[in-house]
Amino acid sequence: MNLGIRYITGNAFAIRPICGVCLLPKRFSSSEAVEVFGRSFKKDDWTNVTEKIISNLERRLLHVKNHPLNIVKERIVKFFHHKYGGYAGSSSPLFSAYEDFSPIVTTNQNFDDLLIPIDHVSRSKSDNYYLNKDWVLRAHTSAHQTELIRAGLPAFLVFGDVYRRDEIDSTHFPVFHQCEGVRLFTKHQLFPNSSTNQSAPEEPQLFAKHDRSAEHQESLSLEATKMMEYDLKSCLEDLINYLFSCTVKARWVEVYFPFTHPSWELEIEHQGKWVEVLGCGVMEQKLVRNAGCPDRAGWAFGIGLERIAMLLYQIPDIRLFWSKDDRFLSQFQVGDAGIDQPITFKPFSNFMPLYNDISFWLDDEKSFHDNDFYDIVRSIGDDLVETVSCFDTYLCPKTGRTSKAFKLTFRHFERQLTQKDVNKIKAEIEQTATRELKITVR
């Protein structure tokens, strides 16, 4: 089943392109500006996006046929199509789906619209890729919530690539893919047997005025919150069971998100361990109200597609999603069997890893962050670097200087690397880090 990339026509359910013509990104054209998608963004003190990261924008893995991320995407859309198709007597499904929003968003979209406090750690340069102080590569598909709610959509899915500065290992990559889901309710939709009287004391209500508690917001009734919680959790449990084609052992864990309350993460048992697969919650009513829907309340969730695909297809390394090797992609040709067929990834590379250590003194400890070093490693080592781990931090009692030591693991999917190969990469990493990070190599 290929849902395709097209507009909804008639009764068809499809993923809608939003942003018009999608231009391939350009490289940095000057020291003054970042050019991407045919637009120029003037650099400032916030600019930290790298050429390597910009180059990933053109890959568009969600559009690649027979790619595991494409399959997971289409299966999620299929689930919502069947669960909510013909909702409330309509000939069209309740949820519309979008996947072509530009990943370049304003800081308002990425943070402010989602009620993320100005001093929240998730806004930091060490966690995000900024084009400048006003523009950022989206860190989550939630960045498009407000505009879709403002457009009057009662329920939608948003798929897209998201960008976060992070550590280097088999489960982390600076670009990954998410699905965002939102559903809004009117009072009558949540309580179909209620009257149209919004203030009748004997009637269940969407809204209330009371102190915020662990169970509800200050402006939402407990009854409405519990109804939305049940609807949300039932939907997502059904989704996970469908994706894994069985009843999965799962548990809900209470967490904090700035944009939902109450909030939960869903964990599933996998190989004897609990693994978090999604986050969700009742949307903050202030967010919904700011988006122009004061008479509705709703829920939202976010799910990482790589996490699901790695568990579902037993893919051991997140770098494999970016492989163009036919030995990888050919394993996901679903053909006539359809997107729901079971697939188990068969490793095709048994090349041995090589190791190298890099240690250095920090000349300016306050300005250094591990993610700055990881970005340099990724830009130079690309996907040859399997993992990077900091194995020692030392404060010299005599000089007061701090030293850090990192172990780099190198492995190529297609050939055996030599020590000469990795020594060359290491030398370039050390030279670049010395120049850009105010360090002294030991």
N, C-alpha and C positions, 0 to 999 in steps of 0.2 A: 504493500500500500504506500503510494507516494503522494502525500498531500500537496506537494509542490509549493511554488512561490507565486501566488496570483491573488487577485482580488476576489472577494466573495461575489458571486453572481447567482441569482436565483436562490435555490436552496443549498448550494454548495458550501461546504465548510472548508476554509483554507487559511493559510498564513498570509497576512497582508504586508506587502512592502510599504514602508512609510516615507523614507527620506528621499525619494526620487532617484535621480541618477547617482550611482555610487562610483566615485572616481577612485582609482587606485592611489594609495598614498605616495607622496614624493618624499625624498630624503630632505634633510636639512639643507636649505638653499643658501644660507648665510649664517654668520655669527649673530645676527640681529633678530632672526625670526625662525620659527618652526613652520614649515609648510606641509600640510597634510589635507587630503580630500579637497584639493583645489583652494584651500584657505590658508591665510598667513596669520600666525599668532606671534605677536611681538614678545621676545624673551624678557624676563625680569628675574628677580632674585628667587622666585618660586620655581622657575623652569628646571625640571630634572628628568624629563622624558629622554630616553636614549634613542639613537638611530635603530638599534636592534629591536626595541619595543615597537617603534613606528613601523618597522618592516613586517611585523606580525599582523598588522591591521588588514593587510591584503589577502591573508590566507582564507578567511571566511569558511572555517571548517564546518559550520552548521549547514552550508550549502553543498558540501561534497557528498555526492551519492555514494552509498555503501560505506560511509564512514560511521564508526560506532556512535559518535556524538549526534550525527544526523538521525540515526536509527532511534536513539533514546528520545530525541526531540519529537520525532514523528509518533512514537509510542505514547508520549505524554499527551500530545494533541489528540490522538485517537481515543485515549481514555476519557478526556473531557468531552470530546465529541459524542461518545456513546453514553456517558453518564448524564450529560445535560442536554443532549440533542432533543429538539422539539420541546424545549422547556415551557411549561405553563401554556400549552396549546399552540405555541408558535411553531412555524415550520423551520425556523433557523435555530441552531444551537445557542445556548446562553453565552458561552465563552467565545470571544474572538481572539485571534492569536496574531502576534506581530514579531518580526525578527529582523527588520532592517532599519531600526533606529541607528543613527550615527553614534559610535562610542564616545565621541567628543561631546561633553556636556559642560554646562556652567557649574560653578561651585554651589550656586543656589540650588540647582537640580540635584546635585549629588549629596548635598548636606542640609542646607537650610530648609528646603521643602519637606525634608524628612525629619525635621525637628532635632537634628544632631547638634548638640551644644557647640558653641564656638571654640571651647577649650577641649573638646573630646579628642582622644588620641587617634581616632580613625580619620581625622582631618590632616594629620601630620604629613610633612614631606617624606618622612621615612616610610610611610605606609602607602603613598599614592604617587601616581605619575602626573605631574602638573605640566601643562603647556605654558601657563603663566598663572598669576594669582587669581584670575577670573575663570580659567578654563582648565579642565582636567579630563583624563581618560576615566570613564565611569568605573567606579569600584564595585557597583552592583546594578542589576537591571531595575532596582527600585527607583533609580533616577528618573524613570519615565512614568511613575505612578501618577503624579499630579496632573500632567498634561492629558493623560487618558481619562482620568476621572473628570477633569474639567471639560473634556469633549463629550461627556454624557454617557460613557460606557459603564454598564452595571457590573460587568464581569469580563476579565481579559487575562491573557497570558502574554508575557514578553520574554523572548529568547534573545540572548546576545552574548558577545565576548566581553569580559570584564577584566580589569587590570589592577593588580596590587603588588607592591614590592614585598618580597617575602624571601624566606630561606630557600636553599637549594637542596632538594632531596627527591625521592621517587614519587612523592605525593604532592609536591608544590611546584608551581610554575607561575611566572608573573602574568600570564594570560590564561584564563580559564573561562568556562561558559556556564551561564545560569539560566534558569527559568523562574520568572516572577509570576505569581498568580494573585489576583484580587477579585473578591466578590463583595458587592454592596447589596444591602437589603433596605427596603422600606418597612415601616411597621407592619403593613398588611402582608408582606412577603414573609416576614419572620413569624408573625402571629396571624395566620390566614383566617382564623375564626373571630378575630377582634373586629370591633366597629371602626368606623372612620373617625370617631371622636378621639382626638390626640391626647385629651386630658382627663377622660373619664377615670375616676379613682379605682373602679373595680376592674378596669381593663389592663392587660399587660402593656407596658410602654417601652419604647426604644430608649428614651432619655430619662434622666433623673438628676437631682441635685443632692449630692451627699459627699462625704469625704472619700478620697481615693483610698482603696485598700488593695491587698494582694489579689483579690478576686475580681475587682472591677475598677473602672475609671470614675472620676468624679461626676462626669456628665452622662454616663451610660447606666441603665438599670441593670441590676443583677440578673433578672430574668433574660434580658436581651443578650447579655454577655454569655450566660450559660448556653443559650440556644445557639449562638454563633460558635462558641467553643465546640459544642457537639457536632455541628455541621462541618466545621473545619477539620476536626480530628477524624471524623468518619470518612470524609473525602480523601484525606491524605493517607490514611491507613489503607483504604481501597486502592489508591494509586500505587503504593509501594507493593501491595500484594499482587496487583496486576503486573507491574514491571518485573517482579521476581517469579511470577507464575506459581506462587504458593502463598500460604498463610505464614507470614514472616513473624518471628518472635520480636516484639518491639516494646519500647517503653517511652513515656513522655517525661521530659526533664524541664522544670521551670527555669527560665533564663531571663536576662534583661536585654531588650532592644529599645533604642530611643523612639522608634516609630510604631511600636505595638505595646499593648498592655491589656491583659496578661499576655505573656510570651512563652513559647516552648520550643525545644528542639526535640526532634524524633530520632531516637537511636534504635538500631536494629542489631540483633546478635549475628555476628559473622565470624566463623572459625573460632568460636569460644570467646570472642571479645565484643564489647558494645561499640558500635561505630555510629557517629552522628551523620545523618543523611540530609536533614533539612531543618530550617528554622521557620517559625510562623507565629501568628498571634492575632489578637483583635486590634484592628487599626486604631491608632490614637485619633480620637474624634476631632481634635484640633486640626490634624492633617486633612481629614475628610472635609471638614468645614472650610478650611482655607482653599481647598480645591473646588469649592462651589457647590457642595452637596450637603447642606446643613440638615436636610430631612432624612438622611441615610446613615447607616453604620455598616461596618463590614470587617472582613478578615483578609489577611494577606499571608503569603508564604514565599520562600525562596529556596530553590534546590539546585545544588551543583551537579551539572551533567557529567563531568569527569568522575566524580566520586561514585555516582550510580553506575557508570559504564565500567569502571575498574572493578567494582564488586560483581556486577552482573556477568561480565565476560572474562573475569580473572586476568585483567591487564595489569602487569606488575609495575609499570613505570609510566608516569604521566607524560614523559617526553615522546612516547610512542604515538600519541595522538597527533603529533606534528610530523610524523614520518611520511615520506612520499614513497616509501618502499612498497612495491606491490605485494611482497610477502606478508605485509601487515594488512593492507587494504583488501586484498583478495579474500581474506578470511571472513569479511563482513558483507559479502555479496549475497543478499538474502534471496533474490530471484523470486520464483513462483511460491516458495515456501512462506514468504511474507515476513514482516518485521518482528513478529512475535516468536519466531523460531529460536530455539536455544542455540547459543554460540559459545564455545569455549576457546579462548585465544591460545594458540600453540606457539610458544617461543621459537624464534628462528635464529637467534644469535646466542652463541655460547663463548664469546670472546672474553678473555680475562681482563679484569680491571687493573689499572696502574695508579699508583698513589704518589702524591707530592705534598710537601708541607710548605706553607708560607708564613713567616712570622715577621712582625714589625713593631716598632715603637710608634705610639701616637704623639705627633707633635702638637696637635690641638684636640684634646680628648672631647671637649664639649661639642665640636662640630662633626665628630665621627659617629656613624651608625653602621652596624653590620650590614644593613641592606644596601648601603652605598658600595661596599666592597663586593657584595653579591652581584650587583648590577654590572660592575666592571668584569667580574668573572664570566657572567653570562654573555656580555657583549663580545668578549674575546674568545672564550672557550666554546660558546654556543652550546649545542646539545652534546658535545663531547664530555662535558662535565656532568657526572652522575649525581654526586653529592658534594656539599661543602659543610664542614662542621668546625665550630670553634672549640678546640680542645684544651686551650690554656689562656688564662688572663692573669697577668702578673704585674703587681705594682712595686716598682723599685723603691725601697725605703730610703736610699741615698738621694736619688734625683727626683723622686715623686712622679716619674714618668710611668705610663702604663704600656705594657707590651701585650699583644694578642697573637695567638698562633692558630692557624686554620689548616685542616687536613682536606685536600682535594682528591676526589676519586674520579678518574677518567675511564670512560668505556665507550667504544664506538659500536653501534648496532651492526655495522656492515663489514668491518675489518678489524684486525688486531692492531692496536696502537703500539708504538715503540716508546721507549724511554726518551729517545731523541724528540719524538713528537710532543710529548707532554712537557719536556724541559723548555722547548721553544715557547709553548703557550704560557708556562709559568713565568718565564722571563718577561714576556710582554705584559702579563698581568701586573708583575712587580713594578715595571717601568711606568705603566699607566696609573696605578694606585699611588705611587710616589709623587707623580705629577699632579694628580687631581684630589688626593685625600689628605695631604699634609701628614705623611708618614715617613718613617725611615726604616727601610728593610734591614733586618738583622742578618 
